[in-house]
């Protein structure tokens, strides 16, 4: 009897053992940052019991055996834990992990072609997440960018925006200058250095990295820095459709839809937005149509292919600047000339980009993207009627090689960027908003290329030395069909821009970085002209030399993160604009400036999601900027080159000594959330002589909402907000160095909206 029982037990054990063995399956794959596509090393892979099954290697690759009765977790500091919904998976998969916004110092960034945490990366690099963008109405980047110390976005109406970094670009008469802007690593900045960001749908951006200070060693021209926007990517394992609606003050309406599919082989994100806004001021109506597509394919373990599609239509009226007396009388009025000439910007952009990341071996890889970008512009202005067509194409490639030295391990990067643009421009007399007589017919054929090299050497386990160098060239080929004598070529002298950086990681509390970098910024095609429209052969590129020390770290068990930067930047051949007649500004290399300052960012996670409280997350934050920017050698020249005024020692026009941005984010476990923000801007010199100032101002805003799941298939988000809670009278964007003609006051001011509100909702259906 005992033998019989023993045989039964032995047979049962054998059957169970066979089944258990049959359930053991092999799982291999790669782990990536969902936004940057960079491989993630050191990811712990755990089963439902918390046992570590494997860890991803330095190339993000993993392989292990598992039992399909439990869930599998992928854990890495700085990222949200990713859990496979079904453990019955086998074969090759591509895990995509999302950054954990509760500790930005641990989030990995790609600035300076690295793949390190923000804390480990030498230089002043800021990270803007989708959560930062969604703290407001989502109509502008202004609130998110102004929360970064050293960065300022001025925008009073949706038709015009100006971004400056550490004072660079603040005196741009339109658009962005001195800052390189990318979208999914594809240049948004045109070949002549001009950038307009109106084509970007704020709601489709997943994150942005901001490099403050010269980054020419790897990104080419630009003394201010770099902004690299990334379109949203779908959350891993999610397939959903989302519809949203927004309404607000001054005739604001927005409808949008988005489709997301985050699979192992294809990650797809497609969105469409319909937006209309009557505007706070007269003649400031704005209409946008956005279509964005972002696709990521994983055809093999060695290759990632990305496809970007972007189509945007903008119809915007431009109300123009007002004098102080006009603002006092009626801040909502439009400038009389802008109204009479029906000033506006009517434009359609199309951008297509194709990229590939390919790993030839564990030591050698390449990342390459090609693009084409075009727009047509219909642009009535107070002094002219412009019609332009722009077409560009180009690409960027980067090779990375790690020879795996046993002593002083070094990684080498070499690459190139090319951008060629053709602008076909015509100018007419503006007859009350319609084209009159043809006054100019000019083509600009601009060619830009950059070659760059960078090495990263480990001097010790915690010490990294970075050396970078780029060689840059820019040429303008101008064809003037009405005045052939003014045709010609402006070929700027090629510039070599080096960078050296040293970083040491002492502990979680402190990482210290020091760097010296140089940069240059050539004048745009509109700035290179004399008053008669001919090319100024003597105009040269601005040059900058930047010395910087950064301290980054986490305190109190990683709840308090800080980022401190102290810098000194000297600029030579500063481009100075001089208004010579209404609507016409010429530029000369007539000045030098010193940009000395300090920037501090603090973020404190009082409560974290893992804490057992009704309030799931409570985060106050502060961004403080101090700027001591002055003209060092600045003289106004007349038409024959004689000095007519000297402004040495004056404060840099358009830069406030002190800027403060602060806020508080609170989220509860039952779905309620509240965001508070405050922005203070010190008084600002309005002209180079420092004779007039814009008064200081402070603006507060709030947003509250409720998120919750409705069953298994729906997610609801209902919210509302108020901007300019205390009804402050102020102008964000200013017309610096404005000149009053015929005894009139200078028109410096573009009044920003008074107190205004908005409300919206979104409903997501999980397929």
C-alpha positions in Angstrom: 0.0 0.0 0.0 2.8 2.4 0.9 4.6 1.5 -2.3 1.4 2.2 -4.3 1.0 5.6 -2.7 4.7 6.4 -3.4 4.2 5.5 -7.1 1.2 7.8 -7.3 3.0 10.7 -5.7 6.0 10.1 -7.9 3.9 10.2 -11.1 2.1 13.3 -10.0 5.4 15.1 -9.2 6.7 14.0 -12.6 3.6 15.4 -14.4 3.8 18.7 -12.4 7.5 19.0 -13.0 7.0 18.5 -16.8 4.3 21.2 -16.8 6.4 23.6 -14.8 9.3 23.1 -17.2 7.0 23.7 -20.1 6.0 27.0 -18.5 9.6 28.3 -18.4 10.1 30.6 -21.4 12.9 32.6 -22.8 12.4 36.4 -23.0 14.9 38.7 -24.7 14.7 42.3 -25.8 15.9 45.8 -25.3 14.9 48.7 -23.0 14.6 52.3 -24.2 13.7 55.7 -22.9 10.3 56.2 -24.4 11.0 59.8 -25.4 14.7 59.9 -26.4 15.0 56.3 -27.8 18.2 55.9 -25.9 19.1 52.4 -24.5 18.8 52.1 -20.8 21.4 50.2 -18.8 21.1 48.9 -15.3 17.4 48.2 -15.4 16.4 45.6 -12.8 13.9 43.0 -14.0 11.9 41.5 -11.2 9.1 38.9 -10.9 6.0 39.4 -8.9 7.8 38.1 -5.7 10.4 40.9 -6.1 13.2 38.5 -7.1 15.7 39.9 -9.6 15.6 37.9 -12.8 18.1 39.9 -14.8 19.6 43.4 -15.4 19.9 45.2 -18.7 23.5 45.6 -20.0 25.2 48.8 -21.1 23.4 48.6 -24.4 19.9 48.1 -22.9 19.8 44.4 -23.8 18.4 41.7 -21.5 17.7 37.9 -21.7 16.2 35.6 -19.0 13.9 32.6 -18.3 10.6 33.2 -16.6 7.4 31.5 -15.5 4.3 32.9 -17.1 2.1 32.8 -13.9 3.3 36.2 -12.7 3.9 39.8 -13.7 7.3 41.2 -14.6 8.5 44.6 -13.5 11.3 46.8 -15.0 12.8 49.1 -12.4 15.3 51.9 -12.8 15.9 55.1 -10.7 14.7 58.1 -12.6 12.0 56.1 -14.5 8.5 55.0 -13.7 8.4 51.2 -13.1 7.1 49.4 -16.2 5.0 46.3 -15.7 4.1 43.8 -18.4 0.4 43.4 -18.3 0.7 39.7 -19.4 3.5 37.4 -18.4 2.7 35.1 -21.3 5.0 37.0 -23.6 8.0 35.3 -25.1 10.5 36.0 -27.9 11.9 39.5 -28.5 10.3 42.6 -27.1 11.1 46.3 -26.8 10.3 47.8 -23.4 9.8 51.6 -23.4 10.1 53.3 -20.0 8.8 56.8 -19.1 10.8 59.3 -17.1 9.8 59.8 -13.4 9.1 63.5 -13.1 9.3 63.4 -9.3 13.2 63.6 -9.5 14.4 65.5 -12.6 18.1 65.2 -11.6 17.8 61.4 -12.2 16.1 61.7 -15.6 18.4 60.9 -18.5 19.0 63.6 -21.1 20.6 63.6 -24.6 22.2 67.0 -24.3 25.7 67.2 -25.8 25.0 63.8 -27.4 25.1 62.0 -24.1 22.9 59.4 -22.4 23.4 60.3 -18.8 21.3 61.6 -16.0 20.8 65.3 -15.8 22.9 65.3 -12.6 25.8 63.6 -14.4 25.8 65.8 -17.4 28.2 68.7 -17.4 26.6 72.0 -18.3 23.3 73.9 -17.6 20.6 71.5 -19.0 17.0 71.9 -18.0 14.2 69.4 -18.7 10.6 70.3 -19.5 8.1 67.4 -19.2 4.6 67.1 -20.5 3.4 67.6 -16.9 5.1 71.0 -16.9 3.4 72.0 -20.2 0.0 70.8 -18.9 0.2 72.9 -15.8 -1.6 75.6 -17.8 -4.1 75.9 -20.6 -1.7 74.3 -23.2 -1.9 77.2 -25.6 1.7 78.3 -25.2 5.1 77.2 -24.0 5.4 80.5 -22.0 4.6 79.2 -18.6 6.8 76.0 -18.9 9.8 77.9 -20.3 9.6 80.7 -17.8 9.8 78.2 -15.0 13.4 77.4 -16.2 16.0 79.8 -14.7 17.8 81.8 -17.3 15.1 81.2 -20.0 12.5 83.7 -20.9 9.6 83.5 -23.3 7.8 86.8 -24.1 4.3 86.5 -25.6 1.4 88.9 -25.2 -0.6 87.6 -28.2 -0.5 84.2 -29.9 0.8 85.8 -33.1 4.2 86.7 -31.9 6.7 85.0 -29.5 10.3 85.7 -28.5 12.5 83.3 -26.5 15.8 84.4 -25.0 18.4 82.3 -23.1 20.7 84.3 -20.8 19.9 87.5 -22.7 20.7 86.0 -26.1 17.9 86.7 -28.6 16.1 89.2 -26.4 16.5 92.0 -29.0 15.3 90.0 -31.9 12.8 92.1 -33.8 10.8 89.0 -34.7 11.0 85.2 -34.2 14.0 83.6 -32.4 17.7 84.3 -32.9 20.9 82.9 -31.4 19.0 79.7 -30.3 19.0 76.5 -32.2 15.7 74.7 -32.0 15.1 71.0 -32.9 12.0 68.8 -33.1 12.9 65.1 -32.7 16.5 66.0 -33.5 15.4 67.6 -36.8 16.3 71.4 -37.1 13.3 73.8 -36.8 15.8 76.7 -37.1 16.1 77.8 -40.7 19.5 77.9 -42.5 19.9 81.6 -41.8 19.5 81.1 -38.0 15.9 82.3 -37.8 13.3 80.2 -35.9 9.6 80.5 -35.5 7.9 78.0 -33.2 4.2 78.8 -34.2 4.1 75.6 -36.2 4.5 73.4 -33.0 1.4 72.2 -31.4 2.0 72.7 -27.6 -0.3 69.8 -26.8 1.6 67.3 -28.9 5.0 67.9 -27.2 6.1 65.2 -24.8 9.2 66.9 -23.4 11.9 69.4 -24.2 15.6 69.7 -23.2 17.1 73.2 -22.9 20.8 73.7 -23.1 21.7 77.1 -21.7 24.8 78.8 -23.1 26.9 78.1 -26.2 26.5 74.6 -27.5 28.2 75.2 -30.9 30.7 72.4 -30.3 28.0 69.9 -31.3 25.0 71.8 -32.5 26.5 74.5 -34.7 25.6 78.2 -34.7 23.9 79.7 -31.6 25.3 81.6 -28.6 22.2 81.3 -26.5 21.8 77.6 -26.5 19.6 74.8 -27.8 16.0 73.7 -27.3 15.2 70.2 -28.4 11.5 69.4 -28.5 10.3 65.8 -28.6 6.8 64.9 -29.9 4.7 62.7 -27.6 5.2 59.0 -27.9 2.5 56.5 -26.9 2.8 54.9 -23.5 4.1 51.3 -23.7 1.3 48.7 -24.1 -1.4 51.3 -24.5 -3.7 51.6 -27.5 -6.2 54.4 -27.1 -8.2 57.2 -28.7 -8.6 60.5 -26.9 -10.9 63.5 -27.6 -10.6 66.8 -25.8 -12.2 70.2 -25.7 -11.2 73.6 -24.3 -13.1 76.9 -24.0 -12.0 80.1 -22.4 -12.1 83.9 -22.2 -11.8 86.2 -25.3 -13.4 83.6 -27.6 -11.0 80.7 -27.0 -12.1 77.4 -28.4 -10.0 74.2 -29.1 -11.0 70.7 -30.1 -8.4 67.9 -30.5 -8.1 64.2 -31.0 -5.2 61.8 -30.5 -4.6 58.2 -31.3 -1.9 56.3 -29.4 -0.5 52.8 -29.9 2.5 51.7 -27.9 3.6 48.2 -29.1 6.8 46.2 -29.1 7.4 46.7 -32.9 5.6 50.0 -33.6 4.9 53.0 -31.5 2.4 55.4 -33.1 1.1 58.8 -32.1 -1.2 60.9 -34.3 -2.9 64.1 -33.2 -5.1 66.8 -34.7 -6.0 70.1 -33.2 -8.5 72.8 -34.2 -8.0 76.1 -32.3 -9.5 79.6 -32.5 -9.0 82.6 -30.3 -10.5 86.1 -30.7 -7.8 87.7 -28.6 -7.6 90.1 -25.7 -6.9 93.1 -28.0 -8.5 94.4 -31.1 -7.2 92.9 -34.4 -5.6 89.9 -32.6 -7.7 87.0 -33.9 -5.7 83.7 -34.2 -6.6 80.5 -35.9 -4.5 77.3 -35.9 -4.9 73.8 -37.4 -2.4 71.2 -36.3 -1.7 67.7 -37.6 1.2 65.8 -36.1 2.4 62.2 -36.6 5.2 60.5 -34.7 6.1 56.9 -35.5 8.8 54.7 -34.1 9.5 51.2 -35.6 11.7 48.4 -34.2 12.5 46.2 -37.2 15.4 44.5 -35.3 17.4 44.5 -32.2 19.9 46.8 -33.9 17.7 49.3 -35.7 15.1 51.9 -34.7 13.4 53.9 -37.5 11.4 57.1 -36.8 9.1 59.1 -39.0 7.9 62.6 -38.3 5.0 64.3 -40.0 3.9 67.8 -39.2 1.4 70.1 -41.0 0.3 73.4 -39.4 -1.9 76.3 -40.7 -1.8 79.7 -39.0 -4.0 82.8 -39.6 -3.0 85.5 -37.1 -3.8 89.2 -36.9 -1.0 91.4 -35.4 -2.3 94.3 -33.2 1.1 96.0 -32.9 2.8 98.0 -30.2 1.3 100.9 -28.2 2.7 103.9 -26.5 2.4 104.4 -22.7 -0.4 106.9 -23.2 -2.3 104.6 -25.5 -2.0 101.7 -22.9 -3.4 104.0 -20.2 -6.3 105.1 -22.4 -7.2 101.6 -23.7 -4.9 98.6 -23.5 -7.2 96.6 -25.8 -6.8 98.8 -28.8 -4.7 98.0 -31.8 -1.9 100.1 -33.3 -3.5 102.4 -35.8 -1.0 101.6 -38.6 -1.4 97.8 -38.0 -5.2 98.2 -38.1 -5.1 100.4 -41.3 -2.7 98.0 -43.1 -4.5 94.9 -41.8 -1.2 93.5 -40.4 -1.2 89.7 -40.0 0.7 86.5 -40.6 -1.0 83.8 -42.7 1.2 80.7 -43.1 1.2 77.0 -43.7 4.1 74.8 -42.6 4.9 71.3 -43.8 7.7 69.2 -42.1 8.7 65.6 -42.9 11.6 63.8 -41.2 13.0 60.3 -41.4 15.5 59.0 -38.9 17.4 55.8 -38.1 19.4 54.6 -35.1 21.6 51.6 -36.0 24.0 49.6 -33.9 26.7 47.9 -36.0 28.2 46.3 -32.9 28.4 46.9 -29.2 31.2 49.4 -29.9 30.0 51.2 -33.0 26.6 52.9 -33.7 25.1 55.6 -35.9 22.1 58.0 -35.7 21.0 59.7 -38.9 18.0 61.9 -39.8 17.0 63.6 -43.0 14.3 66.1 -43.4 12.5 68.5 -45.7 10.7 71.6 -44.5 8.6 74.2 -46.4 6.2 77.0 -45.8 4.3 79.7 -47.8 3.9 83.1 -46.1 1.4 85.8 -46.7 2.4 88.7 -44.5 0.9 92.2 -44.6 2.9 94.6 -42.4 2.5 98.4 -41.6 5.4 99.2 -44.0 5.0 96.5 -46.7 3.2 93.4 -47.9 5.4 90.3 -48.0 4.9 87.1 -49.8 7.5 84.4 -49.3 8.0 80.7 -50.1 10.6 78.7 -48.2 11.9 75.3 -49.0 14.7 73.5 -47.2 16.2 70.1 -46.9 19.1 68.6 -44.9 20.2 66.0 -42.5 22.2 65.2 -39.4 24.4 62.2 -38.7 26.4 61.1 -35.7 28.7 58.1 -35.3 29.6 56.8 -31.9 32.6 54.5 -31.2 33.8 53.0 -28.0 37.1 51.1 -28.4 36.7 49.8 -24.8 40.1 51.0 -23.6 41.1 49.2 -20.4 42.8 52.4 -19.2 41.1 55.8 -19.5 38.0 54.4 -21.3 36.9 56.9 -23.9 33.9 57.2 -26.2 34.3 59.1 -29.5 31.6 60.9 -31.4 31.9 62.4 -34.9 29.2 63.9 -37.0 27.8 66.5 -39.4 24.8 68.6 -40.0 23.7 70.1 -43.3 20.8 72.6 -44.0 20.1 74.3 -47.3 17.2 76.7 -47.7 15.7 78.7 -50.5 13.5 81.7 -49.8 11.7 83.2 -52.8 10.5 86.6 -51.5 8.5 89.4 -53.0 7.5 92.7 -51.4 4.7 95.0 -52.4 3.2 98.3 -51.3 0.6 97.6 -48.6 -2.7 99.2 -49.8 -4.8 98.8 -46.6 -4.2 95.0 -46.6 -3.9 94.3 -50.3 -0.8 94.1 -52.5 0.1 97.2 -54.4 3.1 97.9 -56.6 5.9 95.4 -56.6 8.9 96.9 -54.7 11.3 93.9 -54.3 11.8 90.5 -55.8 14.7 88.7 -54.1 15.8 85.0 -53.7 17.9 83.9 -50.8 19.8 80.7 -51.2 21.4 79.9 -47.8 23.7 76.9 -47.1 24.8 75.9 -43.6 27.0 73.0 -42.6 28.7 71.9 -39.4 31.2 69.2 -38.7 31.7 68.1 -35.0 33.8 65.9 -32.8 33.4 65.0 -29.2 35.2 62.6 -26.8 34.2 61.6 -23.3 37.0 60.1 -21.2 36.7 58.5 -17.7 39.6 59.8 -15.6 38.2 57.8 -12.7 35.1 56.0 -11.7 33.4 59.3 -10.8 35.2 61.8 -13.1 34.5 62.5 -16.7 36.4 64.8 -19.1 34.6 66.0 -22.3 36.3 67.6 -25.2 34.4 69.0 -28.2 35.1 70.9 -31.4 33.0 71.9 -34.4 33.7 73.5 -37.7 30.9 75.6 -39.1 30.3 77.4 -42.4 27.4 79.6 -43.7 26.9 81.2 -47.1 24.1 83.6 -48.3 23.6 83.7 -52.1 21.3 86.7 -52.9 19.6 87.2 -56.2 17.9 90.6 -56.6 15.8 90.6 -59.8 14.7 94.2 -59.7 18.2 95.6 -58.7 20.7 93.1 -60.1 23.6 95.2 -58.8 22.6 94.3 -55.2 22.9 90.6 -55.9 25.8 88.8 -54.5 27.3 86.3 -52.1 28.0 86.7 -48.4 30.3 83.9 -47.3 31.0 84.0 -43.6 34.4 83.0 -42.5 34.2 79.4 -41.1 34.3 79.2 -37.3 35.9 76.6 -35.1 34.2 76.4 -31.7 35.7 74.3 -28.9 34.3 73.1 -25.6 35.9 71.5 -22.6 34.1 70.2 -19.5 35.1 68.3 -16.4 32.6 66.7 -14.1 32.9 64.8 -10.8 30.2 62.9 -9.0 31.0 63.1 -5.3 27.7 61.5 -4.0 24.0 61.7 -4.4 24.3 65.0 -2.6 26.7 66.7 -5.0 27.9 66.5 -8.6 30.2 69.3 -9.6 30.9 70.5 -13.2 33.1 73.1 -14.8 33.1 74.0 -18.5 34.5 76.5 -20.9 32.7 76.8 -24.2 32.6 79.1 -27.2 29.9 79.9 -29.7 29.0 82.0 -32.7 25.8 83.4 -34.2 25.9 84.9 -37.8 23.3 87.5 -38.7 20.2 86.3 -40.4 19.4 87.1 -44.0 17.2 90.0 -43.0 19.9 91.4 -40.8 22.8 91.2 -43.3 21.2 94.0 -45.5 22.1 97.7 -45.7 19.3 100.3 -45.7 19.1 100.2 -49.5 18.7 96.4 -49.5 22.3 95.6 -50.5 24.5 93.1 -48.6 26.7 94.5 -45.9 30.1 93.0 -46.7 31.6 94.0 -43.3 29.0 92.3 -41.1 30.4 89.4 -39.1 29.1 86.7 -36.7 28.7 87.3 -33.0 31.1 85.4 -30.9 30.8 84.2 -27.3 33.1 82.7 -24.7 31.4 81.1 -21.7 32.9 80.1 -18.3 30.5 78.1 -16.1 30.4 76.1 -12.9 27.4 73.8 -12.0 26.4 72.1 -8.8 23.6 69.5 -8.9 22.3 67.0 -6.4 19.6 65.5 -4.2 19.1 66.0 -0.5 16.9 64.5 2.2 16.6 61.0 0.6 16.2 62.5 -2.9 13.2 64.5 -2.0 14.9 67.9 -2.5 16.7 68.3 -5.8 18.8 71.4 -6.7 20.6 72.7 -9.7 22.9 75.8 -9.4 24.7 77.5 -12.2 27.2 80.4 -12.0 28.5 81.7 -15.3 30.4 84.5 -17.1 29.9 84.9 -20.8 31.8 87.5 -22.9 30.4 88.4 -26.3 32.2 90.1 -29.1 30.9 91.7 -32.3 27.5 91.9 -30.8 24.9 92.7 -33.4 23.2 96.1 -32.6 20.0 97.1 -34.4 19.5 100.7 -35.3 16.1 102.0 -36.4 16.8 104.3 -39.4 13.2 104.8 -40.6 9.8 103.4 -39.8 9.9 99.7 -40.5 13.6 99.6 -41.4 16.3 98.5 -39.0 20.0 98.0 -39.9 22.6 96.1 -38.0 26.3 96.7 -37.2 28.9 94.8 -35.2 29.2 97.8 -32.9 29.3 96.4 -29.4 30.6 94.0 -26.7 28.6 92.7 -23.8 29.3 90.8 -20.6 26.7 88.3 -19.4 27.4 87.4 -15.7 24.8 85.6 -13.7 23.5 82.9 -11.5 20.6 80.5 -11.7 19.0 78.2 -9.1 16.3 75.6 -9.5 14.8 73.9 -6.4 12.2 71.1 -6.4 11.0 69.4 -3.2 8.9 66.3 -3.2 7.2 66.7 0.2 5.2 63.6 -0.5 5.7 60.9 -3.1 3.3 58.4 -4.6 4.8 55.5 -2.4 3.9 57.4 0.8 0.7 56.3 2.4 -1.3 59.6 2.3 -4.5 60.8 0.8 -2.4 63.5 -0.9 -0.3 61.4 -3.3 2.1 64.1 -4.4 3.0 67.5 -3.0 5.7 69.4 -4.8 6.7 73.1 -4.3 9.4 74.4 -6.7 11.3 77.7 -7.2 13.4 79.0 -10.1 15.5 82.1 -9.4 17.6 84.0 -11.9 20.1 86.8 -11.3 21.5 88.6 -14.4 24.2 91.3 -14.4 24.3 91.9 -18.1 26.0 95.1 -19.3 27.3 96.7 -22.5 31.1 96.7 -22.3 32.0 98.5 -25.5 29.0 99.8 -27.3 29.0 102.8 -29.6 26.3 104.1 -32.0 27.6 104.8 -35.5 26.1 107.0 -38.2 26.0 106.2 -41.9 29.7 107.1 -42.4 30.9 105.2 -39.3 31.3 108.2 -36.9 30.4 107.7 -33.2 27.2 109.5 -32.2 26.6 108.0 -28.7 28.4 105.7 -26.2 26.6 103.3 -23.9 29.5 101.6 -22.2 28.4 100.3 -18.8 24.7 100.4 -19.5 22.4 97.5 -18.6 21.6 95.1 -21.4 18.3 96.1 -23.1 15.4 93.8 -22.4 17.0 91.9 -19.5 15.6 92.1 -15.9 18.1 91.8 -13.0 15.9 89.4 -11.0 13.3 86.9 -12.2 11.5 84.5 -10.0 9.2 81.6 -10.9 7.5 79.5 -8.2 4.7 77.0 -7.9 3.1 74.2 -6.0 1.7 71.0 -7.5 -0.7 68.8 -5.5 -2.3 65.5 -6.6 -4.6 63.3 -4.5 -5.2 59.5 -4.7 -8.9 60.0 -5.5 -8.1 62.1 -8.6 -8.2 65.8 -7.5 -5.2 67.9 -8.5 -4.3 71.6 -8.0 -1.5 73.6 -9.6 -0.4 77.1 -8.4 2.2 79.3 -10.1 3.6 82.7 -9.7 6.0 84.7 -12.0 7.9 87.9 -11.0 9.8 90.0 -13.5 12.0 92.9 -12.3 12.0 96.3 -14.1 13.5 96.1 -17.6 15.4 98.7 -19.6 13.5 99.4 -22.8 16.3 101.0 -24.8 20.1 100.9 -25.0 20.4 104.3 -23.4 18.5 103.0 -20.3 16.4 106.1 -20.5 13.1 104.2 -20.2 12.1 101.1 -18.2 9.2 98.7 -18.2 7.9 98.4 -14.6 8.2 95.2 -12.6 5.2 92.9 -12.4 4.0 89.7 -10.9 1.5 87.3 -12.4 -0.2 84.4 -10.6 -2.2 81.5 -12.0 -4.0 78.4 -10.9 -5.4 75.3 -12.4 -7.5 72.5 -10.7 -9.0 69.3 -12.1 -10.2 65.8 -11.5 -8.9 62.6 -13.1 -10.4 59.2 -12.8 -11.0 55.9 -14.6 -14.5 55.0 -15.6 -14.5 51.3 -15.6 -11.8 49.5 -17.5 -12.1 51.4 -20.8 -12.4 55.1 -20.1 -10.3 57.8 -18.5 -11.8 61.2 -17.7 -10.0 64.5 -17.0 -12.0 67.6 -16.2 -10.2 70.9 -15.3 -10.4 74.6 -15.1 -8.0 77.5 -14.6 -7.5 81.2 -14.1 -4.5 83.2 -15.5 -3.5 86.5 -14.1 -5.5 86.0 -11.0 -4.8 89.4 -9.5 -5.7 91.3 -12.8 -2.2 92.7 -13.2 -1.6 95.3 -16.0 1.6 94.4 -17.8 3.3 93.8 -21.1 5.2 90.5 -21.6 6.6 91.1 -25.1 8.2 94.5 -25.6 9.3 96.4 -28.7 12.8 97.3 -27.5 14.6 100.4 -28.8 11.3 101.6 -30.4 11.5 105.1 -31.9 8.8 107.7 -32.0 8.6 109.5 -35.3 7.2 113.0 -35.7 7.4 113.8 -32.0 5.3 110.8 -31.0 6.1 108.6 -28.0 7.9 105.3 -28.7 5.5 102.4 -29.0 7.2 99.9 -26.6 4.2 98.0 -25.2 2.1 94.9 -26.2 -0.4 94.6 -23.3 -1.0 91.1 -22.0 -4.5 89.8 -21.2 -6.0 90.8 -17.8 -7.6 88.1 -15.6 -9.0 85.3 -17.8 -10.2 81.8 -17.4 -10.6 78.5 -19.2 -12.2 75.1 -18.7 -11.8 71.8 -20.5 -12.2 68.1 -20.5 -10.7 65.0 -22.2 -12.0 61.5 -22.5 -9.7 58.6 -23.4 -11.0 55.3 -24.6 -8.6 52.4 -24.1 -8.9 50.0 -27.0 
